[in-house]
Amino acid sequence: MDNVITTKQKILISAADLFASNGYTETSVRDIATAVGIKPASLYNHFSSKEEILLLMLNDYANNTRIMVNNPELPFVLKNNPTVEGILECMHLSFPAQTDEYYSKVLNVIFHEQHRNEDVRKIVVKVILDIEEYIERIFVELKKLNVIHHDANPDFWKKTASSLIYTLPSRIMLGIGQESPEFIGMDLINLLRCMFEMVLKINNITDNKVL
């Protein structure tokens, strides 16, 4: 999101916070308007309904994922920095650091609402497939750079990455972060960092080429 946050963006951010904390069904338009600091009638100038807020929020997430998949900068970033941090930089091209908390909440909302809403389930499928496609792109580039073995199979790792992203909201919902010291403060980016460290170590061409 831009540095200057519009009222519409404030509504989405507040809605994500409330949907993740209290549940979509339990959150009213009045609750969202109060959190933003506007009147309910003013909120309707931006959205026609609470469902429209939800679907725009989730479609925005899915569209950002698709932008990331198609980003032409990926080969150049990896060429300059073919390490775990370089990979994470590629994954952050459309998810700036300042929005990590927002997107974590959106993931939480996705986890809850996919069981009740067919439209949300369709968005979830699209996001998972796009993430897997992007992980595969990363593998292709790392092979071209001779960072990992050319016979390394991306299928396992791309499914692992999408599973991590899919599982994060359930960890948040269950409060595992508070109860398990090794996961305190470990957000989505750190989970992905651990996975990519494993990818490079296992598939490394030499013992000391990477990391």
N, C-alpha and C positions, 0 to 999 in steps of 0.2 A: 504494500500500500504506500501512497505518497506521503511525504512528510506532513503536508497539510491534510488533516483528516476531515472529510466532509461529514455532514449530518447523516447521510445514507450509510457511510462506512461506520460511523459511531453506532448506528442502529444495529448493523451486522455484528460488530464487536460485542456490544452489550447483549444482543440476543444469543450469541454463541456462549457467552459467559453464563447466562441464565439457563439456557437449554442444557448446558453441560452440568450445571450445579443442581438445578431443580427439576429438570425434565421438560421436554417440549410441551406435553399435554398440560402440565401444571403451571406453565408460564403464560401469562396473559399479555395482550398488547399493551395494557396499562402498565404492567410490570416493566416491559421493555422501554416504554416511553419515559417512565419515572427514572430508570437507570441512565437514560440518555440526557434527561433534564429538559424534556419537552412534553407537551400535552398529547394525549392519544390522537386527537384530531390532526395534529401536526404530523404525526407519524404516518397517517394515511395519505399525506401528500407525497410520500416516498414509496410506500408499499400498500397494496390493496388488501392484504391479509397477512396473518401470521404464517400461513403455509407458503406464501410467496417469499417471505423472508428466509424461511428454511431452505427452500429449493434454490434460491439465488445464492445463498451462502454455500451450499454444497456444490452447485454447478460452478461457482467461482473457484472452489478448491479443485474440482475436476479439470477445469480449463487451465489452471496454473500448472497442473501435472502434465497436461498435453503440451503446453508451451515448453516445459522442461524437456519433454521427450524429443521435441523437434528443434531444440536450440542448436544453432550452427556453431556455437562457441565451444562445444564439448571437446572436439579433437584438439583444439589449440590449448585449452586449459590443461588437459591431460598431458599434452606434449611438454608443456612448461613445468608441470608438477605431477608426475605419474606416481603419486603416493596416496595414502589414505586421505590426507587433507585436500589433495587435488580432486579426488573423487567427490568428497563432500562439498567442495566449492562448486563442482558441476551440479550437484543436486540442489544447491542453494541458489542457483541462478534465477529462479523464479519464486523462491521462498526466502526472502531476506531475514536476517537474524532477528530483527525486531518484531517479526510476526510469528516466531516459533510458538509462543504461548497461545496465540489466537488459533493457529492451525491445529495445535494439540487439542484445543477445546472443540474445534470442528470435527476432528476425528472421534472425539468422545460422543458428540451428537450423532455422527454417522453410525457408530456402534449401537446406540440405543434405538434409533429410528428405523434402521433397516429391517427390523423385525415387524414393524407395524405399517410401513409405507412402501408400496411397490416402486414408486418413483425413486425413493432413496436407494433401494436395492439395485436399481439399474445404474445409478451413479456410482455405487460401490464397485460393481463389476467393472465399469469403465475405468475407474481409478486404478484398481488392482492390475488390470491388463496393461494399462499405460506404464505403470511403474515397472512391471516385468519387462516390457519392451525397452525401457530406458536402461535398466540394468544390463540387458543384453547388448545394447549399444556401447556401454562402458567396457564390457568384456571384449568386444570387437576391437575397440581402440587400444586397449591394453595389450592385446595380442599383436596388433600392428607395431606397437612400440617395443615389442619383445620384453615386456615387463612380466607377463605370465606365460605359461606354456601354451603353445598353439593348439594342443589337444584338450585344454581345459574346457569343461562343459558348463556353460552358464545356466543351464536349466535349474540345477539345484540351488544356485545362489540367488537367482532372480526370484524364485519361489520363497526362499528364505527371507529376502528383503521385504517382499510384499507381505509375508506373514508377520514380520516384526511390526510393520506399519499398521497392519490390521489388528494386531494384538495389543498395541499400546493403549488404546482407549479402555480395554477391559482391565488392564493393570491399574489405570487411573481410577476406574469405577470401583474396583475391589479394594483400593487403598493399599496395594502391595508396596508401593513406594515408601509409605510411612512405616511399614512393618518389616521390610527387608533392607538392612543397612547397605548391602552392596548395590541396591538400586536407588538409594536416596539421591535425588537430583539428576538421575539419568533419564534424560528426555529422549525423544525420537532420534535426534541427531547423534547422541552418544551411543544409542543402540546400533545405529547404522555404522558408526565408526568402529565398533567392536566387530561387526560382521565383516567389514571391508579389510580390517587388519587380518582377520582369519583368511579371507580370500587371498590376499597377497602373500601371506606366509605359506599357505598350503600349495599355491600355484606358482610360487616364485621360481624363476629359472635358475638362479644361483642362490647360495645360502646367504649372501650378504648384499644382493643387488638392491633390495627394497627394504625399507625400515631399518 
